[in-house]
Amino acid sequence: MLKNRLIYLMVLLLLCLFRIAYTGYVAGMLLVIMLILPVFSWIISLPGALFTRFSLSVPDQVVRGSSAAITLTLRQSRLFATGPVRGKLKTECPVSGQTSYRKLKGVYGGFPLDTAHCCVYHCSFKRFRVMDLMGLLPMPCHRPSPVDVTILPLPQEPPEHPDWAGASTLVAKPFSGGENPYDLREFRTGDTLKAVHWKKSAALDKTVVRDTLEPAVRIAPIWLDWTGDADGRDAALDQLAWCLIYLKQNNAGLLLQWVDARGRTQSIYAPQGELDDVMPQMLCQRAGRQVPYGNLGLREILLSAEIRGEAAK
């Protein structure tokens, strides 16, 4: 746009000098036409700009290390023409705080994304505009909506994780009636008459009662080293992704804790059925600190890029 404006001003200046040197009819008409031409270009380009539609095409989720690109697609009426598209693509990562700008050179060109580290990219266009046919004046147009791209980790088994492979998924509780599954055992002091299974008691010639079988409530207490090192975060997230898959398979929940940049303990509690929300929340968290040894309690697990002292025992 700046280049076109400079060329226009130079031509306009030459015509002004030509009008001063030559006072004829032709010099005056050329100067008037050059002054009116930008307004005429803006008017005939306006319908095309109003009918033009843009959209950002990006994958919602990409595995770390895979190729991904952002594409700006253009839908325009064939009856109306417009000038070039100008603007900058802004990609921002809230975790690292890094922001990059790239000039828009081609409408259908792809902008590659850096997928080396796990994060959530917020992609938007700044100073986005459609120019008139002469490339001098911006036009009112439909702006593309911002989009987010999630770079997911690669699941990797951590050195330590909850071991529920041989444990039962059901636990026995006092009989609550209804159509819940149940187990039988001998009568003990304190059992209610409602829990007695009279038919089985008569058949076995002893008093047996029913215990309701309910899903076991399992919560895995896990600490996460959420440091400023990008490679360290990736390693911890790889282990967390593996743990989330493991917890889903064993019908368990998660209590995830980490230390933020101010030294405060932050946590996410995700019961069974809500584990899918953990990873998107962590990918948007800013970097913090390593977990102190004293923060680890009994049966608590540390996910880290390296095994440190007592935390790994």
VEXMARRO-256508 format. One record per residue (C-alpha): x negated, y negated, z. Coordinates in steps of 0.001 Angstrom, whole numbers. Each point is the difference from the previous one (the first is absolute). Layout:
BEGIN
<atom><px>X</px><py>Y</py><pz>Z</pz></atom>
...
END
This chain:
BEGIN
<atom><px>0</px><py>0</py><pz>0</pz></atom>
<atom><px>-2821</px><py>-2437</py><pz>807</pz></atom>
<atom><px>-1682</px><py>741</py><pz>-3309</pz></atom>
<atom><px>3204</px><py>-717</py><pz>-1955</pz></atom>
<atom><px>570</px><py>-3224</py><pz>1882</pz></atom>
<atom><px>-3538</px><py>-1217</py><pz>-688</pz></atom>
<atom><px>403</px><py>748</py><pz>-3701</pz></atom>
<atom><px>3326</px><py>-1819</py><pz>-42</pz></atom>
<atom><px>-1470</px><py>-3059</py><pz>1727</pz></atom>
<atom><px>-2938</px><py>-88</py><pz>-2429</pz></atom>
<atom><px>2344</px><py>155</py><pz>-3009</pz></atom>
<atom><px>2203</px><py>-2669</py><pz>1566</pz></atom>
<atom><px>-3037</px><py>-2227</py><pz>572</pz></atom>
<atom><px>-1135</px><py>433</py><pz>-3598</pz></atom>
<atom><px>3455</px><py>-938</py><pz>-1266</pz></atom>
<atom><px>-20</px><py>-3086</py><pz>2217</pz></atom>
<atom><px>-3358</px><py>-1040</py><pz>-1497</pz></atom>
<atom><px>1335</px><py>761</py><pz>-3465</pz></atom>
<atom><px>3045</px><py>-2185</py><pz>716</pz></atom>
<atom><px>-2245</px><py>-2867</py><pz>1113</pz></atom>
<atom><px>-2248</px><py>276</py><pz>-3036</pz></atom>
<atom><px>2821</px><py>570</py><pz>-2472</pz></atom>
<atom><px>3281</px><py>-1843</py><pz>670</pz></atom>
<atom><px>1951</px><py>1752</py><pz>-2691</pz></atom>
<atom><px>3258</px><py>1969</py><pz>257</pz></atom>
<atom><px>-1673</px><py>3443</py><pz>-53</pz></atom>
<atom><px>-2215</px><py>-713</py><pz>3026</pz></atom>
<atom><px>2970</px><py>-1132</py><pz>2062</pz></atom>
<atom><px>2129</px><py>3008</py><pz>-921</pz></atom>
<atom><px>-2810</px><py>2451</py><pz>847</pz></atom>
<atom><px>-431</px><py>-1606</py><pz>3424</pz></atom>
<atom><px>3749</px><py>147</py><pz>720</pz></atom>
<atom><px>216</px><py>3641</py><pz>-1112</pz></atom>
<atom><px>-2935</px><py>943</py><pz>2226</pz></atom>
<atom><px>1648</px><py>-1693</py><pz>2994</pz></atom>
<atom><px>3353</px><py>1730</py><pz>-610</pz></atom>
<atom><px>-1468</px><py>3419</py><pz>-832</pz></atom>
<atom><px>-524</px><py>1227</py><pz>3645</pz></atom>
<atom><px>3616</px><py>-862</py><pz>891</pz></atom>
<atom><px>1270</px><py>1746</py><pz>-3138</pz></atom>
<atom><px>-2154</px><py>3053</py><pz>771</pz></atom>
<atom><px>1355</px><py>144</py><pz>3573</pz></atom>
<atom><px>3635</px><py>-212</py><pz>-1184</pz></atom>
<atom><px>-235</px><py>2754</py><pz>-2621</pz></atom>
<atom><px>-1919</px><py>2252</py><pz>2445</pz></atom>
<atom><px>2486</px><py>-439</py><pz>2846</pz></atom>
<atom><px>2572</px><py>2628</py><pz>-1152</pz></atom>
<atom><px>-2749</px><py>2584</py><pz>-438</pz></atom>
<atom><px>-1342</px><py>-646</py><pz>3501</pz></atom>
<atom><px>3464</px><py>273</py><pz>1569</pz></atom>
<atom><px>696</px><py>3325</py><pz>-1743</pz></atom>
<atom><px>-3421</px><py>1427</py><pz>853</pz></atom>
<atom><px>-176</px><py>2600</py><pz>2778</pz></atom>
<atom><px>-3120</px><py>1318</py><pz>1724</pz></atom>
<atom><px>-550</px><py>2942</py><pz>2322</pz></atom>
<atom><px>-2936</px><py>1548</py><pz>1810</pz></atom>
<atom><px>-485</px><py>3723</py><pz>-595</pz></atom>
<atom><px>-2001</px><py>1761</py><pz>2731</pz></atom>
<atom><px>24</px><py>3443</py><pz>1641</pz></atom>
<atom><px>1543</px><py>-34</py><pz>3470</pz></atom>
<atom><px>-2626</px><py>2345</py><pz>1442</pz></atom>
<atom><px>-3470</px><py>989</py><pz>-1150</pz></atom>
<atom><px>-2375</px><py>2516</py><pz>1571</pz></atom>
<atom><px>-3330</px><py>-1534</py><pz>950</pz></atom>
<atom><px>-2509</px><py>220</py><pz>-2827</pz></atom>
<atom><px>2609</px><py>365</py><pz>-2761</pz></atom>
<atom><px>313</px><py>-2484</py><pz>-2836</pz></atom>
<atom><px>2784</px><py>-2589</py><pz>232</pz></atom>
<atom><px>811</px><py>-3207</py><pz>-1840</pz></atom>
<atom><px>2528</px><py>-2828</py><pz>119</pz></atom>
<atom><px>1722</px><py>-814</py><pz>-3294</pz></atom>
<atom><px>2002</px><py>-3111</py><pz>-784</pz></atom>
<atom><px>2752</px><py>847</py><pz>-2502</pz></atom>
<atom><px>1778</px><py>-2613</py><pz>-2098</pz></atom>
<atom><px>3539</px><py>88</py><pz>-1360</pz></atom>
<atom><px>773</px><py>-2839</py><pz>-2404</pz></atom>
<atom><px>2634</px><py>-879</py><pz>-2559</pz></atom>
<atom><px>-1143</px><py>273</py><pz>-3619</pz></atom>
<atom><px>1899</px><py>-3155</py><pz>-964</pz></atom>
<atom><px>-2016</px><py>-2339</py><pz>2230</pz></atom>
<atom><px>-3731</px><py>-432</py><pz>271</pz></atom>
<atom><px>-2143</px><py>-1254</py><pz>2853</pz></atom>
<atom><px>-3624</px><py>-770</py><pz>631</pz></atom>
<atom><px>-2553</px><py>1978</py><pz>2017</pz></atom>
<atom><px>485</px><py>1234</py><pz>3568</pz></atom>
<atom><px>-2278</px><py>-1403</py><pz>2676</pz></atom>
<atom><px>-589</px><py>890</py><pz>3648</pz></atom>
<atom><px>-2078</px><py>2027</py><pz>2444</pz></atom>
<atom><px>604</px><py>3430</py><pz>1478</pz></atom>
<atom><px>-473</px><py>-59</py><pz>3779</pz></atom>
<atom><px>-729</px><py>3289</py><pz>1805</pz></atom>
<atom><px>-138</px><py>-189</py><pz>3786</pz></atom>
<atom><px>-868</px><py>2709</py><pz>2516</pz></atom>
<atom><px>1221</px><py>-878</py><pz>3537</pz></atom>
<atom><px>-2239</px><py>2586</py><pz>1701</pz></atom>
<atom><px>-3304</px><py>-1308</py><pz>-1324</pz></atom>
<atom><px>1217</px><py>-3544</py><pz>-593</pz></atom>
<atom><px>-1509</px><py>-5</py><pz>-3506</pz></atom>
<atom><px>1738</px><py>-1933</py><pz>-2767</pz></atom>
<atom><px>-924</px><py>47</py><pz>-3682</pz></atom>
<atom><px>1208</px><py>-2061</py><pz>-2970</pz></atom>
<atom><px>-138</px><py>970</py><pz>-3660</pz></atom>
<atom><px>1027</px><py>-2160</py><pz>-2922</pz></atom>
<atom><px>2850</px><py>1147</py><pz>-2166</pz></atom>
<atom><px>-1460</px><py>471</py><pz>-3481</pz></atom>
<atom><px>2457</px><py>2341</py><pz>-1678</pz></atom>
<atom><px>3659</px><py>581</py><pz>801</pz></atom>
<atom><px>-234</px><py>3737</py><pz>-607</pz></atom>
<atom><px>-3481</px><py>399</py><pz>1448</pz></atom>
<atom><px>-551</px><py>2212</py><pz>3021</pz></atom>
<atom><px>-1707</px><py>-1224</py><pz>3157</pz></atom>
<atom><px>-1908</px><py>2883</py><pz>1664</pz></atom>
<atom><px>313</px><py>394</py><pz>3764</pz></atom>
<atom><px>-2813</px><py>886</py><pz>2348</pz></atom>
<atom><px>1102</px><py>3286</py><pz>1577</pz></atom>
<atom><px>-3243</px><py>755</py><pz>1825</pz></atom>
<atom><px>1567</px><py>-569</py><pz>3431</pz></atom>
<atom><px>3400</px><py>613</py><pz>1590</pz></atom>
<atom><px>2168</px><py>-3113</py><pz>300</pz></atom>
<atom><px>3183</px><py>-1669</py><pz>-1214</pz></atom>
<atom><px>-535</px><py>-2528</py><pz>-2779</pz></atom>
<atom><px>2422</px><py>-2908</py><pz>-247</pz></atom>
<atom><px>4</px><py>-1070</py><pz>-3657</pz></atom>
<atom><px>1448</px><py>-3289</py><pz>-1217</pz></atom>
<atom><px>-629</px><py>-2687</py><pz>-2616</pz></atom>
<atom><px>-1118</px><py>-3541</py><pz>840</pz></atom>
<atom><px>540</px><py>-3018</py><pz>-2238</pz></atom>
<atom><px>1879</px><py>2227</py><pz>-2420</pz></atom>
<atom><px>1477</px><py>-1893</py><pz>-2942</pz></atom>
<atom><px>955</px><py>254</py><pz>-3668</pz></atom>
<atom><px>-1323</px><py>-2726</py><pz>-2276</pz></atom>
<atom><px>1703</px><py>-1665</py><pz>-2960</pz></atom>
<atom><px>-1061</px><py>758</py><pz>-3589</pz></atom>
<atom><px>-2769</px><py>-2595</py><pz>101</pz></atom>
<atom><px>-1272</px><py>1285</py><pz>3367</pz></atom>
<atom><px>263</px><py>-3451</py><pz>1614</pz></atom>
<atom><px>2984</px><py>70</py><pz>2377</pz></atom>
<atom><px>1251</px><py>2730</py><pz>2391</pz></atom>
<atom><px>3514</px><py>1386</py><pz>-443</pz></atom>
<atom><px>2564</px><py>1134</py><pz>2608</pz></atom>
<atom><px>4</px><py>3817</py><pz>22</pz></atom>
<atom><px>868</px><py>3105</py><pz>1995</pz></atom>
<atom><px>-2917</px><py>815</py><pz>2329</pz></atom>
<atom><px>-984</px><py>3632</py><pz>687</pz></atom>
<atom><px>893</px><py>1241</py><pz>3488</pz></atom>
<atom><px>-2870</px><py>1056</py><pz>2324</pz></atom>
<atom><px>-677</px><py>3725</py><pz>334</pz></atom>
<atom><px>-1882</px><py>2227</py><pz>2449</pz></atom>
<atom><px>-2333</px><py>2876</py><pz>-846</pz></atom>
<atom><px>-901</px><py>2542</py><pz>2699</pz></atom>
<atom><px>-3378</px><py>1737</py><pz>-173</pz></atom>
<atom><px>487</px><py>3284</py><pz>1881</pz></atom>
<atom><px>-2717</px><py>2045</py><pz>1766</pz></atom>
<atom><px>-1175</px><py>3495</py><pz>-868</pz></atom>
<atom><px>1107</px><py>2423</py><pz>2773</pz></atom>
<atom><px>-2985</px><py>1561</py><pz>1753</pz></atom>
<atom><px>128</px><py>2299</py><pz>3023</pz></atom>
<atom><px>-1528</px><py>-1700</py><pz>3079</pz></atom>
<atom><px>-2430</px><py>1804</py><pz>2322</pz></atom>
<atom><px>2708</px><py>40</py><pz>2689</pz></atom>
<atom><px>3767</px><py>123</py><pz>-339</pz></atom>
<atom><px>3050</px><py>1437</py><pz>1838</pz></atom>
<atom><px>150</px><py>3790</py><pz>-219</pz></atom>
<atom><px>3607</px><py>1113</py><pz>-165</pz></atom>
<atom><px>-441</px><py>2787</py><pz>-2538</pz></atom>
<atom><px>1042</px><py>2770</py><pz>2408</pz></atom>
<atom><px>2444</px><py>-1975</py><pz>2142</pz></atom>
<atom><px>3748</px><py>397</py><pz>-201</pz></atom>
<atom><px>2062</px><py>-2805</py><pz>-1485</pz></atom>
<atom><px>2907</px><py>662</py><pz>2406</pz></atom>
<atom><px>205</px><py>-406</py><pz>3781</pz></atom>
<atom><px>2597</px><py>1413</py><pz>2393</pz></atom>
<atom><px>2168</px><py>-2477</py><pz>1941</pz></atom>
<atom><px>3075</px><py>410</py><pz>2253</pz></atom>
<atom><px>3041</px><py>1147</py><pz>-1924</pz></atom>
<atom><px>1883</px><py>-2955</py><pz>-1520</pz></atom>
<atom><px>2751</px><py>1835</py><pz>-1850</pz></atom>
<atom><px>1013</px><py>-591</py><pz>-3607</pz></atom>
<atom><px>-1404</px><py>1927</py><pz>-2974</pz></atom>
<atom><px>-3672</px><py>-511</py><pz>867</pz></atom>
<atom><px>-2268</px><py>3075</py><pz>-207</pz></atom>
<atom><px>-719</px><py>1603</py><pz>3360</pz></atom>
<atom><px>-2106</px><py>2633</py><pz>1727</pz></atom>
<atom><px>958</px><py>2455</py><pz>2762</pz></atom>
<atom><px>-1677</px><py>541</py><pz>3362</pz></atom>
<atom><px>931</px><py>1399</py><pz>3416</pz></atom>
<atom><px>2023</px><py>-2072</py><pz>2435</pz></atom>
<atom><px>-1990</px><py>-2145</py><pz>2445</pz></atom>
<atom><px>1065</px><py>-2023</py><pz>2997</pz></atom>
<atom><px>1266</px><py>-3363</py><pz>-1162</pz></atom>
<atom><px>1460</px><py>1150</py><pz>-3320</pz></atom>
<atom><px>3572</px><py>-1107</py><pz>-693</pz></atom>
<atom><px>2869</px><py>2368</py><pz>-765</pz></atom>
<atom><px>441</px><py>-1814</py><pz>-3329</pz></atom>
<atom><px>-3358</px><py>1364</py><pz>-1154</pz></atom>
<atom><px>866</px><py>3650</py><pz>789</pz></atom>
<atom><px>498</px><py>2182</py><pz>-3065</pz></atom>
<atom><px>2784</px><py>2283</py><pz>1314</pz></atom>
<atom><px>121</px><py>2435</py><pz>-2926</pz></atom>
<atom><px>-3739</px><py>663</py><pz>50</pz></atom>
<atom><px>41</px><py>200</py><pz>3783</pz></atom>
<atom><px>2676</px><py>2694</py><pz>-147</pz></atom>
<atom><px>-1852</px><py>1928</py><pz>-2714</pz></atom>
<atom><px>-3362</px><py>-151</py><pz>1778</pz></atom>
<atom><px>1491</px><py>507</py><pz>3483</pz></atom>
<atom><px>-1864</px><py>-3056</py><pz>1305</pz></atom>
<atom><px>646</px><py>-3721</py><pz>18</pz></atom>
<atom><px>-1678</px><py>-1851</py><pz>-2866</pz></atom>
<atom><px>238</px><py>-3664</py><pz>-847</pz></atom>
<atom><px>-563</px><py>-2059</py><pz>-3134</pz></atom>
<atom><px>-2731</px><py>-2612</py><pz>-519</pz></atom>
<atom><px>467</px><py>-2505</py><pz>-2808</pz></atom>
<atom><px>-2870</px><py>-23</py><pz>-2496</pz></atom>
<atom><px>-910</px><py>-3527</py><pz>-1099</pz></atom>
<atom><px>-2853</px><py>-1282</py><pz>-2160</pz></atom>
<atom><px>-3141</px><py>-625</py><pz>2015</pz></atom>
<atom><px>-819</px><py>-3685</py><pz>505</pz></atom>
<atom><px>-3629</px><py>-339</py><pz>-1041</pz></atom>
<atom><px>-1849</px><py>-3290</py><pz>-27</pz></atom>
<atom><px>-3642</px><py>-96</py><pz>-1057</pz></atom>
<atom><px>-1974</px><py>-2774</py><pz>1783</pz></atom>
<atom><px>-2584</px><py>-1221</py><pz>-2505</pz></atom>
<atom><px>-2474</px><py>-2893</py><pz>145</pz></atom>
<atom><px>-1325</px><py>-1606</py><pz>-3173</pz></atom>
<atom><px>-3287</px><py>-1828</py><pz>-530</pz></atom>
<atom><px>1281</px><py>-2998</py><pz>-1986</pz></atom>
<atom><px>-3211</px><py>-1944</py><pz>-602</pz></atom>
<atom><px>-996</px><py>-2600</py><pz>-2568</pz></atom>
<atom><px>-2098</px><py>2497</py><pz>-1955</pz></atom>
<atom><px>1980</px><py>943</py><pz>-3128</pz></atom>
<atom><px>-1626</px><py>3432</py><pz>-329</pz></atom>
<atom><px>692</px><py>725</py><pz>3670</pz></atom>
<atom><px>3659</px><py>-939</py><pz>-391</pz></atom>
<atom><px>305</px><py>2232</py><pz>-3053</pz></atom>
<atom><px>-1443</px><py>2974</py><pz>1896</pz></atom>
<atom><px>2344</px><py>-571</py><pz>2952</pz></atom>
<atom><px>3005</px><py>-381</py><pz>-2319</pz></atom>
<atom><px>-919</px><py>3217</py><pz>-1836</pz></atom>
<atom><px>137</px><py>1841</py><pz>3315</pz></atom>
<atom><px>3231</px><py>-1733</py><pz>978</pz></atom>
<atom><px>1614</px><py>1013</py><pz>-3317</pz></atom>
<atom><px>-911</px><py>3644</py><pz>692</pz></atom>
<atom><px>1436</px><py>-237</py><pz>3531</pz></atom>
<atom><px>3270</px><py>-1458</py><pz>-1303</pz></atom>
<atom><px>427</px><py>2951</py><pz>-2361</pz></atom>
<atom><px>-824</px><py>2423</py><pz>2810</pz></atom>
<atom><px>2479</px><py>-1651</py><pz>2399</pz></atom>
<atom><px>2783</px><py>156</py><pz>-2603</pz></atom>
<atom><px>-604</px><py>3705</py><pz>-507</pz></atom>
<atom><px>204</px><py>609</py><pz>3766</pz></atom>
<atom><px>2999</px><py>-2287</py><pz>674</pz></atom>
<atom><px>-2009</px><py>-2310</py><pz>2256</pz></atom>
<atom><px>-182</px><py>-3736</py><pz>636</pz></atom>
<atom><px>-2906</px><py>-2387</py><pz>394</pz></atom>
<atom><px>-1213</px><py>-2626</py><pz>2441</pz></atom>
<atom><px>-2718</px><py>-1879</py><pz>-1898</pz></atom>
<atom><px>-2173</px><py>-2508</py><pz>1883</pz></atom>
<atom><px>-2893</px><py>-2255</py><pz>-970</pz></atom>
<atom><px>-1855</px><py>-3080</py><pz>1274</pz></atom>
<atom><px>521</px><py>-3276</py><pz>-1879</pz></atom>
<atom><px>-2550</px><py>-2780</py><pz>-578</pz></atom>
<atom><px>890</px><py>-1611</py><pz>3360</pz></atom>
<atom><px>-649</px><py>3199</py><pz>1932</pz></atom>
<atom><px>3703</px><py>701</py><pz>606</pz></atom>
<atom><px>1489</px><py>3458</py><pz>-390</pz></atom>
<atom><px>2591</px><py>255</py><pz>-2755</pz></atom>
<atom><px>2219</px><py>3000</py><pz>-628</pz></atom>
<atom><px>2528</px><py>1521</py><pz>-2386</pz></atom>
<atom><px>2487</px><py>2577</py><pz>1271</pz></atom>
<atom><px>1448</px><py>2216</py><pz>-2730</pz></atom>
<atom><px>2291</px><py>2877</py><pz>1050</pz></atom>
<atom><px>915</px><py>2869</py><pz>-2275</pz></atom>
<atom><px>1445</px><py>-1282</py><pz>-3259</pz></atom>
<atom><px>-1744</px><py>-3394</py><pz>120</pz></atom>
<atom><px>-3578</px><py>1020</py><pz>-817</pz></atom>
<atom><px>244</px><py>-1387</py><pz>-3539</pz></atom>
<atom><px>70</px><py>-3533</py><pz>1425</pz></atom>
<atom><px>-3354</px><py>322</py><pz>1788</pz></atom>
<atom><px>-2395</px><py>-248</py><pz>-2943</pz></atom>
<atom><px>1589</px><py>-3126</py><pz>-1602</pz></atom>
<atom><px>-141</px><py>-1756</py><pz>3374</pz></atom>
<atom><px>-3668</px><py>851</py><pz>548</pz></atom>
<atom><px>-989</px><py>-1085</py><pz>-3496</pz></atom>
<atom><px>1286</px><py>-3499</py><pz>797</pz></atom>
<atom><px>-1807</px><py>-277</py><pz>3356</pz></atom>
<atom><px>-3059</px><py>-2224</py><pz>246</pz></atom>
<atom><px>-3299</px><py>1482</py><pz>1113</pz></atom>
<atom><px>-713</px><py>424</py><pz>3725</pz></atom>
<atom><px>-2638</px><py>1699</py><pz>2131</pz></atom>
<atom><px>-1249</px><py>3448</py><pz>845</pz></atom>
<atom><px>1847</px><py>1864</py><pz>2733</pz></atom>
<atom><px>-1923</px><py>-85</py><pz>3334</pz></atom>
<atom><px>-779</px><py>3369</py><pz>1545</pz></atom>
<atom><px>2048</px><py>-832</py><pz>3108</pz></atom>
<atom><px>3199</px><py>-447</py><pz>-1990</pz></atom>
<atom><px>195</px><py>3695</py><pz>-897</pz></atom>
<atom><px>2156</px><py>2042</py><pz>2352</pz></atom>
<atom><px>633</px><py>3696</py><pz>395</pz></atom>
<atom><px>916</px><py>1734</py><pz>-3293</pz></atom>
<atom><px>-272</px><py>-3275</py><pz>-1905</pz></atom>
<atom><px>-1690</px><py>171</py><pz>-3391</pz></atom>
<atom><px>-2288</px><py>-2532</py><pz>-1663</pz></atom>
<atom><px>-61</px><py>-467</py><pz>-3773</pz></atom>
<atom><px>-3205</px><py>-1708</py><pz>-1034</pz></atom>
<atom><px>-2559</px><py>-192</py><pz>-2770</pz></atom>
<atom><px>-2529</px><py>1600</py><pz>2328</pz></atom>
<atom><px>135</px><py>2284</py><pz>3036</pz></atom>
<atom><px>-1055</px><py>-1962</py><pz>3047</pz></atom>
<atom><px>-1148</px><py>1535</py><pz>3254</pz></atom>
<atom><px>2731</px><py>1154</py><pz>2330</pz></atom>
<atom><px>2760</px><py>-1016</py><pz>-2382</pz></atom>
<atom><px>-871</px><py>2945</py><pz>-2242</pz></atom>
<atom><px>13</px><py>2603</py><pz>2785</pz></atom>
END
